[in-house]
């Protein structure tokens, strides 16, 4: 059971821009709520009645930091005095629009909404909402801002003011946390000339659209302008991955690491290449470095590290890292970690736990190419667990 994990079995192939690391990290700032004394709050309960006036229309657009629309619908969150409300979702081109006023609230509340919205008939809640502009569209701009909510991305915010009534509010930008940890500025990135940055953004957009020849030319222009442009080298590596050319991709990622040793993403890309090549020591080294740079934004770093530790026969360390990956992946974007944990538990003789992890995987991926095989393996683990339980304890 301790043989090398077969990466083909867990389908470590890449899609789109390779090893997407957009793990759920909801971000965005909320303005602090204004202080309210209990006596004043009671007064508002007794005297304030929210008025429902003519609805107000707002529109805008959400773009990624590459200048392209988000790949999936993005929730638009209105935050007022510390209360959050999901107003709408973006269209395929990144645009959004919504109307304020209770008659026009046809979106279903979800986890992005503040729990205090679930009891709008409560007098205290309704008055707090009215004070924050959440039921009265004419007071909408009271301590309010808009942001976008997409796991793995941080959002800029738009502060609302009276001049925005019935108008376009502008563009909300989403910055990929996988490209660089939030708030992390490296010396190399500060030195990138504006012209090189412009070529990089253009090349990134071309790559997103699948225009590989033009993207390659444009990214090389960025590097010609600034040879130590680590992000551009990383994008070139992604491009070679698209071409199924791992040797060229590895060279590009190494150039990125040499240019900017503090940029996390090329370490993840390199770790993937080393893992698929079964170079376990290199996989462990790269993921340990990545985790030291950014311990919170890359669950896949823990996953690859666990696979490496397993194949190096370090079961306890492998289990610890896999459990960390599982706990960090709130959106269950990488269900293969359950298969990894099942394999580790099986190797340790923890058959009941192995069956549980297989069961979790099937709940996350009920219909997939591995479904029947996983069901068979789960049944075997359940039988082994029963036999294990039925055995009398060993005499001491």
Secondary structure, 3 states (H helix, E strand, C coil): CCCCCCCCCCCCCCCCCCCCCCCCCCCCCCCCCCCCCHHHHHHHHHHCCCCCCCCEEEEEEEEECCCCCCCCCCEEEEEECCEEEEEEECCCCCEEEEEECHHHCCCCCCCCCCHHHHHCCCHHHHHHHHHCCCCCHHHCCCCEEEEEECCCEEECEEECCHHHCCEEEEEEEEEECCCCCCCCCCHHHHCCCHHHHHHHHHHHHHHHCCCHHHHHHHHHHHHHHCCCCHHHHHHHHHHHHHCCCHHHHHHHHHHHHHHCCCCCHHHHHHHHHHHHCCCHHHHHHHHHHHHHHCCCCCHHHHHHHHHHHHHCCCHHHHHHHHHHHHHHCCCCCCCHHHHHHHHHHHHCCCHHHHHHHHHHHHHHCCCCCCHHHHHHHHHHHHHHHHHHHHCCCCCC
